[in-house]
Amino acid sequence: MKYEILYPEAFPVVDCYLERGESIKAESDAMIAMSPTIDVEGKMDGGILGGLARKFLSGESMFFQELTARRGPGKVLFGHALPGGILDVELDGSYGLTIQKDGFLAAEQSIDISTKTQNLSRGLLSGEGFFVLNAKGRGTLFVSSYGVIHPINLEKGEEIIIDNGHLVAWPDYMDYKIEKASGGWISSFTSGEGLVCRFRGPGVILIQTRNPDSFEGWIRSIVPAR
């Protein structure tokens, strides 16, 4: 599979070239345009149980789009709904990638997408729920964000604190803790930060430079209530 991420600084899209017989799976409604040699079908990765888990547990689409070059080579152009970045990640099969809600965009067929359970305290406190997505296998996948995707590379033993609303994805071998942004609960919430995630290296964490929940709150504040 050959591809290019176009307009990476603003409203990016992925221009993907498929040889005959090649396929790519993407989030529902991700396809923008495609060659007439491409067929698009709705598929449930992991069967019915996998689709139901993504829909009702992690809040993702139940179906993926499967785009296949059946009648010859062709191109697929796909993107995502939010004004933000798209980043390609190459997995070598030695680890998986944990992806927050709405962060998965597309992947080669060799990548398995499943629902992963966070522990009780993380799911309850992080604001992202008990379930996230986990991508495993060998191949390329694409993650998307609200705002630009910024990688943070931690050396062994190095720590960083990240607002949980800015997380996009991280290696599944990394450990993290949920904690208050400051010493006391009142100070944490009056500062506007509330709860944060403390990561310890080694590993690369992908964050988004804007918080979709904060944007949603701003929209609600300027739209008159009915």
C-alpha positions as CSV (number, residue, x, y, z in Angstrom):
1,M,0.0,0.0,0.0
2,K,1.3,3.4,-1.0
3,Y,-0.1,6.6,0.6
4,E,0.5,10.3,1.2
5,I,-1.0,12.6,3.9
6,L,-2.0,15.8,2.1
7,Y,-2.4,19.2,3.7
8,P,-0.9,18.0,7.0
9,E,-1.0,21.4,8.7
10,A,-4.7,22.0,8.2
11,F,-7.6,19.7,7.5
12,P,-5.5,16.8,6.3
13,V,-6.6,13.9,4.1
14,V,-4.9,10.6,3.2
15,D,-4.4,9.8,-0.5
16,C,-4.0,6.0,-0.6
17,Y,-3.1,3.9,-3.6
18,L,-4.1,0.3,-3.6
19,E,-2.9,-2.5,-5.9
20,R,-5.4,-4.9,-7.2
21,G,-6.6,-7.1,-4.3
22,E,-5.3,-4.8,-1.6
23,S,-7.7,-3.6,1.1
24,I,-7.8,-1.0,3.8
25,K,-10.3,-0.6,6.7
26,A,-11.4,2.8,7.9
27,E,-13.9,4.4,10.3
28,S,-17.5,4.6,9.1
29,D,-18.0,7.6,6.7
30,A,-14.2,8.2,6.4
31,M,-14.1,7.7,2.6
32,I,-14.2,11.0,0.7
33,A,-13.6,9.8,-2.9
34,M,-12.4,6.6,-4.6
35,S,-11.7,5.1,-8.0
36,P,-14.4,3.1,-9.7
37,T,-12.2,0.0,-9.3
38,I,-12.7,0.2,-5.5
39,D,-15.5,-1.5,-3.7
40,V,-16.6,-0.3,-0.2
41,E,-18.4,-2.6,2.3
42,G,-19.4,-2.4,5.9
43,K,-17.6,-5.0,8.0
44,M,-17.3,-5.8,11.7
45,D,-13.7,-6.4,12.7
46,G,-13.7,-9.3,15.2
47,G,-17.2,-10.4,14.2
48,I,-20.5,-9.4,15.8
49,L,-19.1,-9.4,19.4
50,G,-16.2,-7.2,18.3
51,G,-18.5,-4.7,16.6
52,L,-20.9,-4.6,19.5
53,A,-18.0,-4.0,21.9
54,R,-16.8,-1.1,19.9
55,K,-20.3,0.4,19.6
56,F,-21.6,0.0,23.2
57,L,-18.4,-0.1,25.2
58,S,-15.9,2.3,23.6
59,G,-18.5,4.5,21.8
60,E,-16.9,3.9,18.3
61,S,-18.7,2.8,15.1
62,M,-20.0,-0.8,15.1
63,F,-18.9,-1.2,11.4
64,F,-15.7,-0.4,9.6
65,Q,-15.5,0.6,6.0
66,E,-13.6,-2.1,4.0
67,L,-12.2,-0.6,0.8
68,T,-10.9,-3.2,-1.7
69,A,-9.4,-2.7,-5.1
70,R,-11.2,-5.6,-6.7
71,R,-11.3,-4.6,-10.4
72,G,-7.8,-3.2,-10.7
73,P,-5.6,-0.7,-8.9
74,G,-7.1,2.5,-7.6
75,K,-7.0,5.4,-5.2
76,V,-9.0,6.1,-2.0
77,L,-9.1,9.6,-0.4
78,F,-10.2,9.5,3.2
79,G,-10.3,11.9,6.2
80,H,-12.1,12.5,9.5
81,A,-14.8,14.8,10.8
82,L,-12.9,17.0,13.3
83,P,-10.6,19.9,12.2
84,G,-7.3,18.3,13.2
85,G,-4.3,16.1,12.4
86,I,-3.8,12.7,10.9
87,L,-0.6,10.7,11.7
88,D,0.6,7.4,10.3
89,V,1.9,4.8,12.8
90,E,3.9,1.8,11.8
91,L,3.5,-1.2,14.0
92,D,6.1,-4.0,13.9
93,G,4.0,-6.6,15.9
94,S,6.1,-6.4,19.1
95,Y,3.5,-4.2,20.9
96,G,0.0,-2.8,20.5
97,L,-1.2,0.8,20.4
98,T,-3.9,2.0,22.9
99,I,-6.2,4.5,21.2
100,Q,-8.6,6.9,22.9
101,K,-12.2,7.3,21.8
102,D,-12.5,8.8,18.2
103,G,-8.7,8.5,17.7
104,F,-8.8,5.6,15.2
105,L,-9.1,6.5,11.5
106,A,-7.9,3.7,9.3
107,A,-5.5,0.7,9.1
108,E,-4.2,-2.0,6.8
109,Q,-6.1,-5.3,7.0
110,S,-3.1,-6.8,8.9
111,I,-3.9,-4.6,11.9
112,D,-6.5,-6.0,14.4
113,I,-8.6,-3.5,16.2
114,S,-10.2,-4.6,19.4
115,T,-11.7,-3.1,22.6
116,K,-9.6,-3.1,25.7
117,T,-10.7,-2.7,29.3
118,Q,-9.1,-0.1,31.5
119,N,-8.9,-0.8,35.2
120,L,-11.7,0.5,37.4
121,S,-9.9,3.6,38.7
122,R,-8.6,4.7,35.3
123,G,-11.9,4.2,33.6
124,L,-13.8,6.0,36.3
125,L,-11.5,8.9,36.8
126,S,-10.0,9.6,33.3
127,G,-13.2,10.9,31.8
128,E,-12.7,8.6,28.8
129,G,-14.6,5.6,30.1
130,F,-13.7,2.0,31.0
131,F,-12.9,1.0,27.4
132,V,-10.4,2.1,24.8
133,L,-9.3,0.6,21.5
134,N,-6.2,-1.5,21.0
135,A,-4.5,-2.0,17.7
136,K,-2.1,-4.9,17.2
137,G,-0.3,-6.5,14.3
138,R,2.2,-5.6,11.6
139,G,1.4,-2.7,9.3
140,T,0.4,0.9,9.0
141,L,-2.5,2.6,10.9
142,F,-3.7,6.1,10.9
143,V,-4.8,8.0,14.0
144,S,-6.7,11.3,14.0
145,S,-7.1,14.2,16.4
146,Y,-8.7,17.5,17.2
147,G,-5.9,20.0,16.6
148,V,-2.4,18.9,15.6
149,I,-0.9,15.6,16.8
150,H,2.2,16.1,18.9
151,P,4.5,13.2,19.9
152,I,6.1,13.2,23.3
153,N,9.1,10.8,23.6
154,L,9.9,9.7,27.1
155,E,13.2,8.1,28.0
156,K,13.4,5.3,30.5
157,G,12.2,6.5,33.9
158,E,11.2,9.9,32.6
159,E,7.7,11.1,33.6
160,I,5.2,13.6,32.1
161,I,1.8,14.8,33.2
162,I,-0.9,15.1,30.5
163,D,-4.5,16.4,30.7
164,N,-6.5,13.4,29.8
165,G,-8.7,15.3,27.3
166,H,-5.5,15.7,25.1
167,L,-4.5,12.0,24.9
168,V,-4.7,10.3,21.5
169,A,-2.7,7.1,21.7
170,W,0.2,5.4,23.4
171,P,2.0,2.0,23.4
172,D,0.1,-0.6,25.4
173,Y,3.3,-1.5,27.4
174,M,3.4,2.0,29.0
175,D,1.9,2.4,32.5
176,Y,0.2,5.5,33.7
177,K,-1.7,6.8,36.8
178,I,-4.7,9.1,37.1
179,E,-4.2,11.8,39.7
180,K,-5.4,15.3,40.7
181,A,-3.9,18.2,38.8
182,S,-2.8,19.9,42.1
183,G,-2.6,19.0,45.8
184,G,-6.3,19.3,46.7
185,W,-9.6,18.5,45.0
186,I,-10.9,22.0,45.2
187,S,-7.7,23.5,43.8
188,S,-7.6,20.9,41.0
189,F,-11.1,21.7,39.8
190,T,-11.0,25.5,40.2
191,S,-7.8,25.5,38.2
192,G,-9.8,24.1,35.2
193,E,-7.6,21.0,35.0
194,G,-9.3,18.5,37.3
195,L,-7.6,15.1,36.6
196,V,-4.5,14.3,34.7
197,C,-2.5,11.3,33.6
198,R,1.1,10.7,34.8
199,F,3.1,8.6,32.3
200,R,6.5,7.0,32.8
201,G,8.9,6.1,30.0
202,P,10.2,4.7,27.9
203,G,7.7,5.2,25.1
204,V,6.1,7.8,22.7
205,I,2.7,9.3,23.7
206,L,0.6,11.0,21.0
207,I,-1.4,14.0,22.2
208,Q,-3.8,16.4,20.5
209,T,-3.2,20.2,20.8
210,R,-6.9,20.9,21.4
211,N,-9.5,19.3,23.7
212,P,-12.8,18.4,22.0
213,D,-14.7,18.4,25.3
214,S,-13.6,22.0,25.9
215,F,-14.6,23.0,22.4
216,E,-18.0,21.3,22.9
217,G,-18.5,23.3,26.2
218,W,-17.6,26.5,24.4
219,I,-20.2,25.8,21.7
220,R,-22.9,25.1,24.2
221,S,-22.0,28.4,26.0
222,I,-22.7,30.5,22.9
223,V,-25.7,28.6,21.5
224,P,-29.0,29.7,23.1
225,A,-30.7,27.0,25.1
226,R,-34.1,26.0,23.7
